[in-house]
Amino acid sequence: MNGGSEQRVGALVAVPLAGLLVLIAFVMGLAIATGGAGACGGGGETSSGTLKGGVPKRLVPIYQAAAAKYRLGPKGPAMLASINFNETAFGTNMNNTTGSGAMGWMMFMPATWAEYGVDADGDGKKDPYDPEDAIYAAAGYLKSSGAPANWHDAIFAYNHAEWYVERILEDFRTFDGGGFESVVGGGSKEACSVGPGGEAMLHHAQRLFHPRAFKALPQRLMAEGRAPAEVDARIWADAVWFLEHYGLRVTAAREAGHETHGDGTAMDIVPGPGRGWNATKRAAEDLGWSEPCGGSGVRPECQLVPAIHFVGYNGYRDHGDPQHSEIPHLHVSWESSGYGSCPQVLCGPQEWVMTFPLR
């Protein structure tokens, strides 16, 4: 949330925990009641919340209930998800390095939180670092700022920038396309396979020694016309999460002819269908890349997250968006025991690789 946002007068009433639980139970009950065993192999029902953007399943009922509470209409849940995604990557990156003072799951300024903060989960505290409290407060703020009658002005009030409004609306369209419905039965195995989902702890890392093997990425995450490419099996979950979360597709993974691709710890990436290059830039930024460090792409110039060794984007030769490169793409390399040790050729898995944990 922009520190310069105008403060609007209003009072919010905390949502009783019992009422929230009833609503969540009702939503879950409807989903379970609509079908039996599904085509995904036993369990019957699977949430589509992770499709096209990786909305964590556990947050879906919160977006729905908050939107219902503040009467944000059918667009409300996806708008809340889009803002949450853009502000803190669904709560996985709450480190505010801008100096603005914004904080918590939805990046409220302290003064705004003092006025709009709520105790949505009924624990006696109004906590901007609690997902329910923060998401409900954001719903209330959007309502007081003109939503759902005027979503443009409501989003602009959240952050006074037209580029921000455009970004929120772009991601809203991704999340709104069935992202809050239940998919029961039917469909192919590929359609049901939504990957690891969940949340990524980007600012943590774990060193993995096993399994030293390769694993093919799902066809749906490859760029048009590309066959499934392999990556090191230890980074597979990270890679799938990253691609789904930001709506990206792979043009190259483990293959010869590249400086750092032969061991399966690197990917070349482009926006997926319906996504713009803002998606790749946002993904690069969340990994620690920035315009000033673009010519290097590595530490110490770039403050990269610990599991990532190199991010090649705008400013690095032959990398970046179409305005910066004749071969537009984002390159991401994971940290390993032998980064760049088999240029131009294929080689076996490295002794160890670093990954960011998923939860």
LINDA-V48529 format. One record per pair of residues at least 6 apart in sequence whose ideal C-beta (glycine too) atoms are under 6 Angstrom apart, sorted by the first residue. I is the first residue (numbers start at 1). J is the second residue. D is the distance in whole Angstrom. If there is no record, write none. Layout:
# LINDA-V48529
I,J,D + I,J,D
This chain:
# LINDA-V48529
1,102,5 + 1,107,5 + 1,108,5 + 1,109,6 + 1,158,5 + 2,159,4 + 2,160,5 + 3,100,4 + 3,109,5 + 4,160,6 + 5,157,6 + 8,144,5 + 10,144,4 + 12,118,5 + 12,140,4 + 14,118,5 + 14,119,4 + 15,69,6 + 15,120,5 + 16,122,6 + 17,121,6 + 17,122,3 + 20,65,6 + 23,65,5 + 24,61,4 + 27,61,6 + 31,45,6 + 31,182,4 + 34,184,5 + 35,184,3 + 35,185,5 + 36,44,6 + 37,44,5 + 38,44,5 + 38,184,6 + 38,185,4 + 39,185,6 + 39,186,6 + 39,187,6 + 40,46,6 + 40,192,4 + 45,182,6 + 45,184,5 + 46,183,6 + 47,57,5 + 48,178,6 + 48,183,5 + 49,55,4 + 49,57,5 + 49,60,4 + 49,179,6 + 50,194,5 + 50,197,4 + 52,174,5 + 53,174,5 + 53,175,5 + 53,247,6 + 54,244,5 + 54,245,4 + 55,81,5 + 55,175,6 + 55,179,6 + 56,90,5 + 56,198,6 + 56,199,6 + 60,180,6 + 62,132,6 + 62,135,5 + 63,77,4 + 63,80,5 + 63,81,5 + 64,77,5 + 66,135,5 + 66,136,5 + 66,139,4 + 67,76,3 + 67,77,5 + 70,139,4 + 70,140,5 + 70,143,4 + 72,147,6 + 72,148,5 + 73,148,4 + 77,180,5 + 78,172,5 + 78,175,4 + 78,176,4 + 79,172,5 + 80,135,6 + 81,175,5 + 82,168,5 + 82,171,4 + 82,172,4 + 82,175,6 + 83,168,6 + 84,90,6 + 85,171,6 + 86,167,6 + 87,106,6 + 87,107,4 + 88,94,5 + 88,105,6 + 89,286,6 + 90,199,6 + 91,105,5 + 91,131,6 + 92,199,5 + 92,200,5 + 92,202,6 + 93,202,6 + 96,102,5 + 101,109,6 + 101,110,6 + 102,109,5 + 103,128,5 + 104,128,3 + 104,129,5 + 104,134,5 + 105,131,5 + 105,134,4 + 106,134,4 + 106,138,4 + 108,128,5 + 113,128,5 + 116,137,5 + 116,140,6 + 116,141,5 + 117,126,4 + 117,137,5 + 118,133,6 + 118,136,5 + 118,137,5 + 119,126,5 + 120,132,4 + 120,133,5 + 120,136,4 + 121,132,4 + 126,133,6 + 127,133,5 + 128,134,5 + 142,154,5 + 145,154,4 + 145,157,4 + 146,153,4 + 146,154,4 + 147,154,4 + 152,165,6 + 155,165,5 + 155,168,5 + 156,165,5 + 167,278,6 + 174,247,6 + 195,240,4 + 195,244,5 + 196,237,5 + 196,240,6 + 196,241,5 + 196,358,5 + 198,358,5 + 198,359,6 + 199,359,5 + 200,241,6 + 200,356,5 + 200,358,6 + 201,356,6 + 201,357,5 + 202,305,5 + 202,356,5 + 203,305,6 + 204,357,6 + 205,306,4 + 205,307,4 + 205,354,5 + 206,355,6 + 206,357,6 + 207,352,5 + 207,354,6 + 208,234,4 + 208,353,6 + 208,355,6 + 209,352,5 + 211,233,5 + 212,349,4 + 213,233,4 + 214,230,4 + 214,264,5 + 215,233,4 + 215,236,5 + 216,228,4 + 216,230,5 + 217,228,6 + 217,229,6 + 219,228,5 + 221,243,5 + 222,228,6 + 222,250,5 + 223,249,4 + 223,251,5 + 223,270,6 + 229,253,4 + 230,254,4 + 230,264,6 + 231,239,5 + 231,253,5 + 231,264,5 + 232,264,4 + 232,265,5 + 232,349,6 + 232,353,6 + 234,353,5 + 235,334,5 + 235,353,6 + 235,355,6 + 237,358,6 + 238,355,5 + 238,356,6 + 241,358,6 + 246,279,5 + 246,283,4 + 247,272,5 + 247,275,4 + 247,279,5 + 248,269,5 + 248,272,6 + 249,270,6 + 249,272,5 + 250,267,5 + 250,269,6 + 251,268,5 + 251,270,6 + 251,329,6 + 252,268,4 + 253,267,5 + 254,261,6 + 254,264,4 + 255,261,6 + 256,345,5 + 256,346,5 + 259,343,5 + 260,266,5 + 260,333,5 + 260,340,5 + 262,342,4 + 262,345,5 + 262,346,5 + 262,347,5 + 263,342,6 + 263,347,5 + 263,350,5 + 265,333,6 + 265,334,4 + 265,336,5 + 265,353,6 + 266,333,4 + 267,332,6 + 268,329,5 + 268,331,5 + 269,330,5 + 270,329,5 + 271,277,6 + 271,279,5 + 271,280,6 + 277,321,4 + 280,330,4 + 284,311,5 + 284,313,5 + 284,330,6 + 287,305,5 + 287,308,5 + 287,311,5 + 288,302,5 + 288,303,5 + 288,304,4 + 288,305,5 + 289,302,6 + 289,311,4 + 289,313,6 + 293,301,4 + 293,302,4 + 294,314,5 + 294,315,2 + 294,316,6 + 295,315,5 + 297,310,5 + 297,311,5 + 297,312,5 + 297,316,5 + 298,310,5 + 307,335,6 + 307,354,4 + 307,355,5 + 307,356,4 + 309,333,5 + 309,335,4 + 309,339,5 + 310,333,4 + 311,332,6 + 312,319,4 + 312,331,4 + 313,319,6 + 313,320,5 + 313,330,5 + 314,320,4 + 314,324,4 + 318,325,6 + 318,327,6 + 319,325,6 + 319,331,6 + 321,328,5 + 322,328,5 + 334,353,6 + 335,354,4 + 336,350,4 + 336,353,5 + 337,350,5 + 337,351,4 + 337,352,5 + 338,350,5
